């Protein structure tokens, strides 16, 4: 059974951001608040096969090839 929640002392800027987001997504303030809470509080679980497939897809989209040595060198750039 759904529960009712009343929020008090919402900062003006947070309220305005929620209001703009609700209008942009064509939702009520209540629905937008629920979506925001679900997004933050409900973890999305990606199984390892999906994660690996996504990594391979991203790698295939790169215009250059990187080996481990190149990656290590790039990580060290800009460090004292």
PDB file of N, CA, C and O in Angstrom, chain B, residues numbered from 101:
ATOM      1  N   UNK B 101       0.852  -1.177   0.000  1.00  0.00           N
ATOM      2  CA  UNK B 101       0.000   0.000   0.000  1.00  0.00           C
ATOM      3  C   UNK B 101       0.897   1.238   0.000  1.00  0.00           C
ATOM      4  O   UNK B 101       1.799   1.343   0.831  1.00  0.00           O
ATOM      5  N   UNK B 102       0.662   2.172  -0.915  1.00  0.00           N
ATOM      6  CA  UNK B 102       1.483   3.385  -0.956  1.00  0.00           C
ATOM      7  C   UNK B 102       1.354   4.196   0.325  1.00  0.00           C
ATOM      8  O   UNK B 102       0.315   4.204   0.986  1.00  0.00           O
ATOM      9  N   UNK B 103       2.430   4.867   0.645  1.00  0.00           N
ATOM     10  CA  UNK B 103       2.486   5.700   1.841  1.00  0.00           C
ATOM     11  C   UNK B 103       2.560   7.157   1.433  1.00  0.00           C
ATOM     12  O   UNK B 103       3.146   7.493   0.404  1.00  0.00           O
ATOM     13  N   UNK B 104       1.968   8.017   2.239  1.00  0.00           N
ATOM     14  CA  UNK B 104       2.022   9.457   1.979  1.00  0.00           C
ATOM     15  C   UNK B 104       3.183  10.050   2.746  1.00  0.00           C
ATOM     16  O   UNK B 104       3.408   9.712   3.908  1.00  0.00           O
ATOM     17  N   UNK B 105       3.919  10.932   2.099  1.00  0.00           N
ATOM     18  CA  UNK B 105       5.069  11.594   2.706  1.00  0.00           C
ATOM     19  C   UNK B 105       4.923  13.094   2.494  1.00  0.00           C
ATOM     20  O   UNK B 105       4.670  13.543   1.376  1.00  0.00           O
ATOM     21  N   UNK B 106       5.077  13.857   3.543  1.00  0.00           N
ATOM     22  CA  UNK B 106       5.039  15.312   3.443  1.00  0.00           C
ATOM     23  C   UNK B 106       6.444  15.838   3.651  1.00  0.00           C
ATOM     24  O   UNK B 106       7.101  15.489   4.632  1.00  0.00           O
ATOM     25  N   UNK B 107       6.910  16.674   2.738  1.00  0.00           N
ATOM     26  CA  UNK B 107       8.246  17.261   2.860  1.00  0.00           C
ATOM     27  C   UNK B 107       8.111  18.706   3.310  1.00  0.00           C
ATOM     28  O   UNK B 107       7.282  19.457   2.796  1.00  0.00           O
ATOM     29  N   UNK B 108       8.930  19.081   4.267  1.00  0.00           N
ATOM     30  CA  UNK B 108       8.914  20.448   4.783  1.00  0.00           C
ATOM     31  C   UNK B 108      10.277  21.082   4.579  1.00  0.00           C
ATOM     32  O   UNK B 108      11.292  20.391   4.488  1.00  0.00           O
ATOM     33  N   UNK B 109      10.287  22.385   4.511  1.00  0.00           N
ATOM     34  CA  UNK B 109      11.526  23.172   4.426  1.00  0.00           C
ATOM     35  C   UNK B 109      12.386  22.814   3.222  1.00  0.00           C
ATOM     36  O   UNK B 109      13.612  22.761   3.317  1.00  0.00           O
ATOM     37  N   UNK B 110      11.737  22.570   2.093  1.00  0.00           N
ATOM     38  CA  UNK B 110      12.478  22.301   0.861  1.00  0.00           C
ATOM     39  C   UNK B 110      13.115  23.618   0.415  1.00  0.00           C
ATOM     40  O   UNK B 110      12.415  24.621   0.276  1.00  0.00           O
ATOM     41  N   UNK B 111      14.424  23.631   0.189  1.00  0.00           N
ATOM     42  CA  UNK B 111      15.060  24.867  -0.276  1.00  0.00           C
ATOM     43  C   UNK B 111      14.425  25.332  -1.597  1.00  0.00           C
ATOM     44  O   UNK B 111      14.063  24.523  -2.451  1.00  0.00           O
ATOM     45  N   UNK B 112      14.304  26.649  -1.736  1.00  0.00           N
ATOM     46  CA  UNK B 112      13.656  27.215  -2.919  1.00  0.00           C
ATOM     47  C   UNK B 112      14.285  26.730  -4.216  1.00  0.00           C
ATOM     48  O   UNK B 112      13.573  26.414  -5.169  1.00  0.00           O
ATOM     49  N   UNK B 113      15.612  26.668  -4.264  1.00  0.00           N
ATOM     50  CA  UNK B 113      16.265  26.268  -5.507  1.00  0.00           C
ATOM     51  C   UNK B 113      15.989  24.794  -5.837  1.00  0.00           C
ATOM     52  O   UNK B 113      15.855  24.439  -7.008  1.00  0.00           O
ATOM     53  N   UNK B 114      15.904  23.949  -4.828  1.00  0.00           N
ATOM     54  CA  UNK B 114      15.587  22.532  -5.055  1.00  0.00           C
ATOM     55  C   UNK B 114      14.150  22.400  -5.559  1.00  0.00           C
ATOM     56  O   UNK B 114      13.873  21.622  -6.472  1.00  0.00           O
ATOM     57  N   UNK B 115      13.256  23.155  -4.966  1.00  0.00           N
ATOM     58  CA  UNK B 115      11.851  23.138  -5.402  1.00  0.00           C
ATOM     59  C   UNK B 115      11.741  23.573  -6.862  1.00  0.00           C
ATOM     60  O   UNK B 115      11.033  22.946  -7.650  1.00  0.00           O
ATOM     61  N   UNK B 116      12.439  24.642  -7.216  1.00  0.00           N
ATOM     62  CA  UNK B 116      12.393  25.144  -8.592  1.00  0.00           C
ATOM     63  C   UNK B 116      12.955  24.119  -9.575  1.00  0.00           C
ATOM     64  O   UNK B 116      12.407  23.928 -10.660  1.00  0.00           O
ATOM     65  N   UNK B 117      14.050  23.460  -9.193  1.00  0.00           N
ATOM     66  CA  UNK B 117      14.633  22.425 -10.056  1.00  0.00           C
ATOM     67  C   UNK B 117      13.654  21.270 -10.249  1.00  0.00           C
ATOM     68  O   UNK B 117      13.510  20.752 -11.356  1.00  0.00           O
ATOM     69  N   UNK B 118      12.987  20.870  -9.177  1.00  0.00           N
ATOM     70  CA  UNK B 118      12.007  19.791  -9.253  1.00  0.00           C
ATOM     71  C   UNK B 118      10.829  20.204 -10.136  1.00  0.00           C
ATOM     72  O   UNK B 118      10.328  19.412 -10.934  1.00  0.00           O
ATOM     73  N   UNK B 119      10.406  21.433  -9.984  1.00  0.00           N
ATOM     74  CA  UNK B 119       9.292  21.949 -10.768  1.00  0.00           C
ATOM     75  C   UNK B 119       9.636  21.978 -12.263  1.00  0.00           C
ATOM     76  O   UNK B 119       8.829  21.569 -13.097  1.00  0.00           O
ATOM     77  N   UNK B 120      10.825  22.458 -12.591  1.00  0.00           N
ATOM     78  CA  UNK B 120      11.268  22.509 -13.990  1.00  0.00           C
ATOM     79  C   UNK B 120      11.376  21.092 -14.559  1.00  0.00           C
ATOM     80  O   UNK B 120      10.933  20.832 -15.678  1.00  0.00           O
ATOM     81  N   UNK B 121      11.966  20.178 -13.783  1.00  0.00           N
ATOM     82  CA  UNK B 121      12.109  18.792 -14.239  1.00  0.00           C
ATOM     83  C   UNK B 121      10.741  18.159 -14.464  1.00  0.00           C
ATOM     84  O   UNK B 121      10.542  17.440 -15.443  1.00  0.00           O
ATOM     85  N   UNK B 122       9.797  18.424 -13.560  1.00  0.00           N
ATOM     86  CA  UNK B 122       8.448  17.866 -13.699  1.00  0.00           C
ATOM     87  C   UNK B 122       7.783  18.376 -14.976  1.00  0.00           C
ATOM     88  O   UNK B 122       7.148  17.611 -15.702  1.00  0.00           O
ATOM     89  N   UNK B 123       7.930  19.657 -15.240  1.00  0.00           N
ATOM     90  CA  UNK B 123       7.344  20.228 -16.457  1.00  0.00           C
ATOM     91  C   UNK B 123       7.999  19.639 -17.698  1.00  0.00           C
ATOM     92  O   UNK B 123       7.320  19.318 -18.674  1.00  0.00           O
ATOM     93  N   UNK B 124       9.323  19.498 -17.659  1.00  0.00           N
ATOM     94  CA  UNK B 124      10.051  18.972 -18.803  1.00  0.00           C
ATOM     95  C   UNK B 124       9.645  17.523 -19.101  1.00  0.00           C
ATOM     96  O   UNK B 124       9.556  17.124 -20.262  1.00  0.00           O
ATOM     97  N   UNK B 125       9.403  16.745 -18.051  1.00  0.00           N
ATOM     98  CA  UNK B 125       9.035  15.345 -18.215  1.00  0.00           C
ATOM     99  C   UNK B 125       7.521  15.129 -18.261  1.00  0.00           C
ATOM    100  O   UNK B 125       7.040  13.998 -18.337  1.00  0.00           O
ATOM    101  N   UNK B 126       6.781  16.241 -18.214  1.00  0.00           N
ATOM    102  CA  UNK B 126       5.313  16.203 -18.256  1.00  0.00           C
ATOM    103  C   UNK B 126       4.748  15.342 -17.124  1.00  0.00           C
ATOM    104  O   UNK B 126       3.888  14.485 -17.328  1.00  0.00           O
ATOM    105  N   UNK B 127       5.271  15.609 -15.914  1.00  0.00           N
ATOM    106  CA  UNK B 127       4.818  14.893 -14.719  1.00  0.00           C
ATOM    107  C   UNK B 127       4.358  15.898 -13.679  1.00  0.00           C
ATOM    108  O   UNK B 127       4.670  17.087 -13.757  1.00  0.00           O
ATOM    109  N   UNK B 128       3.612  15.402 -12.707  1.00  0.00           N
ATOM    110  CA  UNK B 128       3.264  16.221 -11.548  1.00  0.00           C
ATOM    111  C   UNK B 128       4.506  16.333 -10.659  1.00  0.00           C
ATOM    112  O   UNK B 128       5.452  15.558 -10.803  1.00  0.00           O
ATOM    113  N   UNK B 129       4.495  17.294  -9.746  1.00  0.00           N
ATOM    114  CA  UNK B 129       5.599  17.416  -8.785  1.00  0.00           C
ATOM    115  C   UNK B 129       5.743  16.125  -7.986  1.00  0.00           C
ATOM    116  O   UNK B 129       6.857  15.667  -7.731  1.00  0.00           O
ATOM    117  N   UNK B 130       4.627  15.547  -7.596  1.00  0.00           N
ATOM    118  CA  UNK B 130       4.651  14.317  -6.818  1.00  0.00           C
ATOM    119  C   UNK B 130       5.316  13.186  -7.603  1.00  0.00           C
ATOM    120  O   UNK B 130       6.186  12.489  -7.081  1.00  0.00           O
ATOM    121  N   UNK B 131       4.904  13.012  -8.849  1.00  0.00           N
ATOM    122  CA  UNK B 131       5.477  11.940  -9.676  1.00  0.00           C
ATOM    123  C   UNK B 131       6.963  12.167  -9.918  1.00  0.00           C
ATOM    124  O   UNK B 131       7.750  11.222  -9.890  1.00  0.00           O
ATOM    125  N   UNK B 132       7.347  13.414 -10.155  1.00  0.00           N
ATOM    126  CA  UNK B 132       8.765  13.714 -10.391  1.00  0.00           C
ATOM    127  C   UNK B 132       9.588  13.427  -9.141  1.00  0.00           C
ATOM    128  O   UNK B 132      10.691  12.889  -9.235  1.00  0.00           O
ATOM    129  N   UNK B 133       9.061  13.782  -7.971  1.00  0.00           N
ATOM    130  CA  UNK B 133       9.764  13.510  -6.717  1.00  0.00           C
ATOM    131  C   UNK B 133       9.941  12.006  -6.513  1.00  0.00           C
ATOM    132  O   UNK B 133      10.999  11.557  -6.071  1.00  0.00           O
ATOM    133  N   UNK B 134       8.910  11.230  -6.835  1.00  0.00           N
ATOM    134  CA  UNK B 134       9.000   9.773  -6.693  1.00  0.00           C
ATOM    135  C   UNK B 134      10.056   9.212  -7.638  1.00  0.00           C
ATOM    136  O   UNK B 134      10.852   8.363  -7.237  1.00  0.00           O
ATOM    137  N   UNK B 135      10.075   9.675  -8.889  1.00  0.00           N
ATOM    138  CA  UNK B 135      11.077   9.212  -9.849  1.00  0.00           C
ATOM    139  C   UNK B 135      12.482   9.558  -9.361  1.00  0.00           C
ATOM    140  O   UNK B 135      13.394   8.735  -9.451  1.00  0.00           O
ATOM    141  N   UNK B 136      12.655  10.765  -8.850  1.00  0.00           N
ATOM    142  CA  UNK B 136      13.968  11.179  -8.322  1.00  0.00           C
ATOM    143  C   UNK B 136      14.399  10.284  -7.167  1.00  0.00           C
ATOM    144  O   UNK B 136      15.548   9.845  -7.122  1.00  0.00           O
ATOM    145  N   UNK B 137      13.505  10.012  -6.247  1.00  0.00           N
ATOM    146  CA  UNK B 137      13.822   9.146  -5.114  1.00  0.00           C
ATOM    147  C   UNK B 137      14.143   7.727  -5.574  1.00  0.00           C
ATOM    148  O   UNK B 137      15.099   7.119  -5.093  1.00  0.00           O
ATOM    149  N   UNK B 138      13.351   7.200  -6.499  1.00  0.00           N
ATOM    150  CA  UNK B 138      13.606   5.845  -7.009  1.00  0.00           C
ATOM    151  C   UNK B 138      14.967   5.770  -7.695  1.00  0.00           C
ATOM    152  O   UNK B 138      15.692   4.788  -7.537  1.00  0.00           O
ATOM    153  N   UNK B 139      15.308   6.797  -8.449  1.00  0.00           N
ATOM    154  CA  UNK B 139      16.584   6.816  -9.166  1.00  0.00           C
ATOM    155  C   UNK B 139      17.767   6.764  -8.206  1.00  0.00           C
ATOM    156  O   UNK B 139      18.759   6.083  -8.463  1.00  0.00           O
ATOM    157  N   UNK B 140      17.652   7.484  -7.107  1.00  0.00           N
ATOM    158  CA  UNK B 140      18.751   7.541  -6.144  1.00  0.00           C
ATOM    159  C   UNK B 140      18.769   6.329  -5.222  1.00  0.00           C
ATOM    160  O   UNK B 140      19.839   5.830  -4.874  1.00  0.00           O
ATOM    161  N   UNK B 141      17.617   5.864  -4.832  1.00  0.00           N
ATOM    162  CA  UNK B 141      17.548   4.837  -3.792  1.00  0.00           C
ATOM    163  C   UNK B 141      17.439   3.400  -4.304  1.00  0.00           C
ATOM    164  O   UNK B 141      17.726   2.459  -3.563  1.00  0.00           O
ATOM    165  N   UNK B 142      17.033   3.222  -5.547  1.00  0.00           N
ATOM    166  CA  UNK B 142      16.888   1.879  -6.086  1.00  0.00           C
ATOM    167  C   UNK B 142      18.064   1.600  -7.014  1.00  0.00           C
ATOM    168  O   UNK B 142      18.130   2.133  -8.122  1.00  0.00           O
ATOM    169  N   UNK B 143      18.978   0.773  -6.561  1.00  0.00           N
ATOM    170  CA  UNK B 143      20.151   0.514  -7.398  1.00  0.00           C
ATOM    171  C   UNK B 143      19.772  -0.251  -8.660  1.00  0.00           C
ATOM    172  O   UNK B 143      18.911  -1.131  -8.650  1.00  0.00           O
ATOM    173  N   UNK B 144      20.438   0.112  -9.733  1.00  0.00           N
ATOM    174  CA  UNK B 144      20.239  -0.639 -10.962  1.00  0.00           C
ATOM    175  C   UNK B 144      21.303  -1.724 -11.009  1.00  0.00           C
ATOM    176  O   UNK B 144      22.494  -1.450 -10.857  1.00  0.00           O
ATOM    177  N   UNK B 145      20.872  -2.926 -11.214  1.00  0.00           N
ATOM    178  CA  UNK B 145      21.802  -4.052 -11.235  1.00  0.00           C
ATOM    179  C   UNK B 145      22.053  -4.457 -12.674  1.00  0.00           C
ATOM    180  O   UNK B 145      21.125  -4.752 -13.427  1.00  0.00           O
ATOM    181  N   UNK B 146      23.316  -4.466 -13.039  1.00  0.00           N
ATOM    182  CA  UNK B 146      23.709  -4.884 -14.366  1.00  0.00           C
ATOM    183  C   UNK B 146      24.505  -6.165 -14.203  1.00  0.00           C
ATOM    184  O   UNK B 146      25.484  -6.208 -13.457  1.00  0.00           O
ATOM    185  N   UNK B 147      24.087  -7.196 -14.894  1.00  0.00           N
ATOM    186  CA  UNK B 147      24.821  -8.447 -14.749  1.00  0.00           C
ATOM    187  C   UNK B 147      26.169  -8.325 -15.461  1.00  0.00           C
ATOM    188  O   UNK B 147      26.317  -7.508 -16.369  1.00  0.00           O
ATOM    189  N   UNK B 148      27.138  -9.124 -15.060  1.00  0.00           N
ATOM    190  CA  UNK B 148      28.494  -9.008 -15.625  1.00  0.00           C
ATOM    191  C   UNK B 148      28.542  -9.124 -17.141  1.00  0.00           C
ATOM    192  O   UNK B 148      29.348  -8.448 -17.780  1.00  0.00           O
ATOM    193  N   UNK B 149      27.715  -9.948 -17.719  1.00  0.00           N
ATOM    194  CA  UNK B 149      27.727 -10.101 -19.178  1.00  0.00           C
ATOM    195  C   UNK B 149      27.296  -8.812 -19.872  1.00  0.00           C
ATOM    196  O   UNK B 149      27.873  -8.426 -20.888  1.00  0.00           O
ATOM    197  N   UNK B 150      26.276  -8.145 -19.317  1.00  0.00           N
ATOM    198  CA  UNK B 150      25.827  -6.868 -19.877  1.00  0.00           C
ATOM    199  C   UNK B 150      26.907  -5.801 -19.731  1.00  0.00           C
ATOM    200  O   UNK B 150      27.150  -5.024 -20.655  1.00  0.00           O
ATOM    201  N   UNK B 151      27.549  -5.766 -18.573  1.00  0.00           N
ATOM    202  CA  UNK B 151      28.612  -4.787 -18.322  1.00  0.00           C
ATOM    203  C   UNK B 151      29.769  -4.999 -19.304  1.00  0.00           C
ATOM    204  O   UNK B 151      30.301  -4.037 -19.858  1.00  0.00           O
ATOM    205  N   UNK B 152      30.154  -6.254 -19.516  1.00  0.00           N
ATOM    206  CA  UNK B 152      31.238  -6.570 -20.431  1.00  0.00           C
ATOM    207  C   UNK B 152      30.860  -6.201 -21.870  1.00  0.00           C
ATOM    208  O   UNK B 152      31.678  -5.665 -22.618  1.00  0.00           O
ATOM    209  N   UNK B 153      29.632  -6.490 -22.241  1.00  0.00           N
ATOM    210  CA  UNK B 153      29.176  -6.149 -23.590  1.00  0.00           C
ATOM    211  C   UNK B 153      29.210  -4.647 -23.803  1.00  0.00           C
ATOM    212  O   UNK B 153      29.598  -4.178 -24.873  1.00  0.00           O
ATOM    213  N   UNK B 154      28.805  -3.886 -22.789  1.00  0.00           N
ATOM    214  CA  UNK B 154      28.820  -2.415 -22.881  1.00  0.00           C
ATOM    215  C   UNK B 154      30.253  -1.907 -22.978  1.00  0.00           C
ATOM    216  O   UNK B 154      30.523  -0.989 -23.753  1.00  0.00           O
ATOM    217  N   UNK B 155      31.172  -2.477 -22.218  1.00  0.00           N
ATOM    218  CA  UNK B 155      32.584  -2.067 -22.278  1.00  0.00           C
ATOM    219  C   UNK B 155      33.159  -2.352 -23.653  1.00  0.00           C
ATOM    220  O   UNK B 155      33.902  -1.538 -24.201  1.00  0.00           O
ATOM    221  N   UNK B 156      32.818  -3.498 -24.209  1.00  0.00           N
ATOM    222  CA  UNK B 156      33.314  -3.845 -25.552  1.00  0.00           C
ATOM    223  C   UNK B 156      32.735  -2.905 -26.606  1.00  0.00           C
ATOM    224  O   UNK B 156      33.421  -2.528 -27.555  1.00  0.00           O
ATOM    225  N   UNK B 157      31.490  -2.537 -26.437  1.00  0.00           N
ATOM    226  CA  UNK B 157      30.850  -1.616 -27.370  1.00  0.00           C
ATOM    227  C   UNK B 157      31.528  -0.242 -27.314  1.00  0.00           C
ATOM    228  O   UNK B 157      31.788   0.374 -28.348  1.00  0.00           O
ATOM    229  N   UNK B 158      31.805   0.222 -26.109  1.00  0.00           N
ATOM    230  CA  UNK B 158      32.491   1.503 -25.954  1.00  0.00           C
ATOM    231  C   UNK B 158      33.894   1.449 -26.550  1.00  0.00           C
ATOM    232  O   UNK B 158      34.323   2.381 -27.230  1.00  0.00           O
ATOM    233  N   UNK B 159      34.603   0.354 -26.293  1.00  0.00           N
ATOM    234  CA  UNK B 159      35.958   0.200 -26.827  1.00  0.00           C
ATOM    235  C   UNK B 159      35.943   0.191 -28.348  1.00  0.00           C
ATOM    236  O   UNK B 159      36.818   0.782 -28.980  1.00  0.00           O
ATOM    237  N   UNK B 160      34.961  -0.471 -28.937  1.00  0.00           N
ATOM    238  CA  UNK B 160      34.870  -0.551 -30.400  1.00  0.00           C
ATOM    239  C   UNK B 160      34.637   0.824 -31.016  1.00  0.00           C
ATOM    240  O   UNK B 160      35.019   1.071 -32.159  1.00  0.00           O
ATOM    241  N   UNK B 161      34.008   1.716 -30.254  1.00  0.00           N
ATOM    242  CA  UNK B 161      33.726   3.062 -30.757  1.00  0.00           C
ATOM    243  C   UNK B 161      34.899   4.016 -30.678  1.00  0.00           C
ATOM    244  O   UNK B 161      34.821   5.127 -31.201  1.00  0.00           O
ATOM    245  N   UNK B 162      35.991   3.609 -30.031  1.00  0.00           N
ATOM    246  CA  UNK B 162      37.164   4.486 -29.932  1.00  0.00           C
ATOM    247  C   UNK B 162      37.879   4.558 -31.272  1.00  0.00           C
ATOM    248  O   UNK B 162      37.940   3.582 -32.019  1.00  0.00           O
ATOM    249  N   UNK B 163      38.421   5.744 -31.558  1.00  0.00           N
ATOM    250  CA  UNK B 163      39.120   5.911 -32.829  1.00  0.00           C
ATOM    251  C   UNK B 163      40.577   5.483 -32.735  1.00  0.00           C
ATOM    252  O   UNK B 163      41.234   5.317 -33.763  1.00  0.00           O
ATOM    253  N   UNK B 164      41.094   5.300 -31.531  1.00  0.00           N
ATOM    254  CA  UNK B 164      42.490   4.904 -31.353  1.00  0.00           C
ATOM    255  C   UNK B 164      42.555   3.632 -30.518  1.00  0.00           C
ATOM    256  O   UNK B 164      41.641   3.330 -29.750  1.00  0.00           O
ATOM    257  N   UNK B 165      43.634   2.901 -30.676  1.00  0.00           N
ATOM    258  CA  UNK B 165      43.859   1.693 -29.883  1.00  0.00           C
ATOM    259  C   UNK B 165      44.718   2.062 -28.674  1.00  0.00           C
ATOM    260  O   UNK B 165      45.675   2.826 -28.803  1.00  0.00           O
ATOM    261  N   UNK B 166      44.387   1.533 -27.522  1.00  0.00           N
ATOM    262  CA  UNK B 166      45.151   1.789 -26.310  1.00  0.00           C
ATOM    263  C   UNK B 166      45.601   0.462 -25.728  1.00  0.00           C
ATOM    264  O   UNK B 166      44.823  -0.488 -25.651  1.00  0.00           O
ATOM    265  N   UNK B 167      46.859   0.400 -25.320  1.00  0.00           N
ATOM    266  CA  UNK B 167      47.324  -0.776 -24.599  1.00  0.00           C
ATOM    267  C   UNK B 167      47.503  -0.360 -23.135  1.00  0.00           C
ATOM    268  O   UNK B 167      47.402   0.824 -22.816  1.00  0.00           O
ATOM    269  N   UNK B 168      47.763  -1.305 -22.259  1.00  0.00           N
ATOM    270  CA  UNK B 168      47.884  -1.027 -20.827  1.00  0.00           C
ATOM    271  C   UNK B 168      48.962   0.023 -20.560  1.00  0.00           C
ATOM    272  O   UNK B 168      48.781   0.891 -19.707  1.00  0.00           O
ATOM    273  N   UNK B 169      50.078  -0.051 -21.278  1.00  0.00           N
ATOM    274  CA  UNK B 169      51.182   0.903 -21.083  1.00  0.00           C
ATOM    275  C   UNK B 169      50.717   2.329 -21.420  1.00  0.00           C
ATOM    276  O   UNK B 169      51.046   3.275 -20.703  1.00  0.00           O
ATOM    277  N   UNK B 170      49.955   2.480 -22.504  1.00  0.00           N
ATOM    278  CA  UNK B 170      49.436   3.793 -22.891  1.00  0.00           C
ATOM    279  C   UNK B 170      48.492   4.334 -21.824  1.00  0.00           C
ATOM    280  O   UNK B 170      48.534   5.514 -21.477  1.00  0.00           O
ATOM    281  N   UNK B 171      47.656   3.468 -21.322  1.00  0.00           N
ATOM    282  CA  UNK B 171      46.694   3.888 -20.294  1.00  0.00           C
ATOM    283  C   UNK B 171      47.428   4.319 -19.037  1.00  0.00           C
ATOM    284  O   UNK B 171      47.084   5.345 -18.451  1.00  0.00           O
ATOM    285  N   UNK B 172      48.431   3.562 -18.608  1.00  0.00           N
ATOM    286  CA  UNK B 172      49.213   3.940 -17.430  1.00  0.00           C
ATOM    287  C   UNK B 172      49.893   5.282 -17.637  1.00  0.00           C
ATOM    288  O   UNK B 172      49.921   6.107 -16.724  1.00  0.00           O
ATOM    289  N   UNK B 173      50.444   5.512 -18.827  1.00  0.00           N
ATOM    290  CA  UNK B 173      51.111   6.784 -19.121  1.00  0.00           C
ATOM    291  C   UNK B 173      50.112   7.937 -19.075  1.00  0.00           C
ATOM    292  O   UNK B 173      50.426   9.006 -18.551  1.00  0.00           O
ATOM    293  N   UNK B 174      48.918   7.732 -19.613  1.00  0.00           N
ATOM    294  CA  UNK B 174      47.901   8.781 -19.580  1.00  0.00           C
ATOM    295  C   UNK B 174      47.459   9.087 -18.146  1.00  0.00           C
ATOM    296  O   UNK B 174      47.197  10.242 -17.808  1.00  0.00           O
ATOM    297  N   UNK B 175      47.378   8.060 -17.312  1.00  0.00           N
ATOM    298  CA  UNK B 175      46.995   8.272 -15.905  1.00  0.00           C
ATOM    299  C   UNK B 175      48.026   9.122 -15.184  1.00  0.00           C
ATOM    300  O   UNK B 175      47.679   9.948 -14.340  1.00  0.00           O
ATOM    301  N   UNK B 176      49.313   8.916 -15.523  1.00  0.00           N
ATOM    302  CA  UNK B 176      50.388   9.615 -14.820  1.00  0.00           C
ATOM    303  C   UNK B 176      50.585  11.049 -15.306  1.00  0.00           C
ATOM    304  O   UNK B 176      51.229  11.844 -14.621  1.00  0.00           O
ATOM    305  N   UNK B 177      50.046  11.391 -16.467  1.00  0.00           N
ATOM    306  CA  UNK B 177      50.196  12.751 -16.980  1.00  0.00           C
ATOM    307  C   UNK B 177      49.592  13.751 -16.003  1.00  0.00           C
ATOM    308  O   UNK B 177      48.500  13.553 -15.470  1.00  0.00           O
ATOM    309  N   UNK B 178      50.336  14.826 -15.787  1.00  0.00           N
ATOM    310  CA  UNK B 178      49.824  15.879 -14.918  1.00  0.00           C
ATOM    311  C   UNK B 178      50.034  15.639 -13.450  1.00  0.00           C
ATOM    312  O   UNK B 178      49.665  16.477 -12.627  1.00  0.00           O
ATOM    313  N   UNK B 179      50.618  14.518 -13.101  1.00  0.00           N
ATOM    314  CA  UNK B 179      50.901  14.251 -11.692  1.00  0.00           C
ATOM    315  C   UNK B 179      52.303  14.718 -11.364  1.00  0.00           C
ATOM    316  O   UNK B 179      53.215  14.571 -12.177  1.00  0.00           O
ATOM    317  N   UNK B 180      52.485  15.280 -10.178  1.00  0.00           N
ATOM    318  CA  UNK B 180      53.836  15.742  -9.790  1.00  0.00           C
ATOM    319  C   UNK B 180      54.790  14.594  -9.541  1.00  0.00           C
ATOM    320  O   UNK B 180      55.954  14.819  -9.210  1.00  0.00           O
TER     321      UNK B 180
END
